[in-house]
Amino acid sequence: MIVAVDTGGTKTLITLFSRDGIMGKTVKFPTPVDQTDYLHLVRKTLQEHYGGQRIDAVTIAMPGIVRDGVAIWCNNLHWKNFDVATALKGVLGKAPILVENDANLAGLAEARSMNPVPSSVLYVTVSTGIGTGIITNGLIDPGLRFSEGGRMLVEYKRKVREWESFASGKAILKDFKRFAKDIHDERSWNQIADRISRGFLVAIPLLQPDVIVIGGSIGTYFNQYSKKLKRILTEHLPPHIPCPKIVAAQHPEEAVIYGCYYYAIDTLSH
């Protein structure tokens, strides 16, 4: 059995998978800002729901840079050098605690769900922040696993800014004064498409992925802005660099959870 913990900027999801990938009931709670409160709540949840069961591994997704099991920096939570693996060691017996970046895990799940699996996938989650995962031949690319696409510096409204600062769900709420679910006019969605396109116009010539997958909370509204986004990219990309296939995530808000499962299975098989 695999336990998956999706630590988001606003909410945390915890669930159990059978070894053959069947997902059980999901537990959800707001992500505490304080690291100690987070550890207490996760530990309590794991022990109450899965204590006494035979657990093969626990995968914890973190919304930021992860190196050697340590969350070096989680921007939206302001966590720094958070050694969550050590802090939770032994919480479910001998089950190893695996920690990885949430966008990498989501990209892993989305790439594995395609048939055939593309040779190169750029996964972009547009949610509280913007995260990127680069998947090569069905695996998290080892040379690009620390990439932080949301931190890309691009020009917007005559200022050089981080992509996330104006195109994330948090930025959209701030500027449009509405959640995405409450935005229904074409003009607003065209403006959102323009914001999202700015980062892709930098990333596509550099990475030239076969497929781009958009997930996260804004990914659930893909049909509202996808045509405009593709049109902008096609018009502005150099003629010798084709616009990749762009699709919505199959599991826009559960991709990370599924990625936790695949990551654990891959790790246990080695």
Secondary structure, DSSP 8 states (H G I E B T S, - for coil): -EEEEEE-SSEEEEEEE-TT--B---EEEE--SSHHHHHHHHHHHHHHHHTTS---EEEEEESSEEETTEEEEETTTTEEEE-HHHHTTTTTTT--EEEEEHHHHHHHHHHHTSSS--SEEEEEEESSSEEEEEEETTEE-TTTTT--GGG-EEEETTEEEETHHHHSHHHHHHHHSS-GGG---HHHHHHHHHHHHHHHHHHHHHH--SEEEEEHHHHTTHHHHHHHHHHHHHHHS-TTS---EEEE-SSTTTHHHHHHHHHHHHHHH-
